[in-house]
Amino acid sequence: MHMDHPEQLHLSDQVDECDVCQSPILDLSKAFTNEYDQKVLTFCSERCFKRYLEDPELYSEFNDDDVLE
């Protein structure tokens, strides 16, 4: 099958939330991310990322974060 215009792949319609303040992250290109215990954490701002860095274990309880394979 030949496709002149491949379909655009979409990530989940689910909105990511900051792992520190739980604010919705609507623009992932401006988000900060970090890997912890084979999971990807997402932060809405540099401020939340710095809060995480002060005490990573405080944010080590994950609910629906993506597991890295």
DATA-V109369 format. One record per pair of residues at least 4 apart in sequence whose C-alpha atoms are under 7 Angstrom apart, sorted by sequence separation. I is the first residue (numbers start at 0). GAP is how many residues later the second one is. D is the distance in whole Angstrom. If there is no record, write none. Layout:
# DATA-V109369
i gap d
I GAP D
I GAP D
This chain:
# DATA-V109369
i gap d
17 4 5
26 4 7
34 4 5
35 4 6
43 4 7
44 4 6
45 4 6
46 4 6
47 4 6
48 4 6
49 4 6
51 4 5
55 4 6
16 5 5
17 5 5
34 5 5
42 5 6
16 6 5
17 6 6
33 6 6
34 6 6
42 6 6
16 7 4
17 7 7
32 7 7
33 7 5
51 7 7
15 8 6
16 8 5
32 8 5
33 8 7
14 9 6
15 9 5
32 9 4
14 10 7
31 10 6
32 10 6
14 11 7
30 11 7
31 11 5
30 12 6
31 12 7
30 13 5
31 13 7
30 14 6
31 14 7
31 17 7
24 19 6
18 22 6
18 23 6
19 23 7
17 24 5
18 24 6
17 25 4
39 25 6
17 26 5
38 26 6
39 26 6
38 27 6
39 27 7
19 28 6
38 28 5
37 29 6
38 29 6
37 30 5
19 32 7
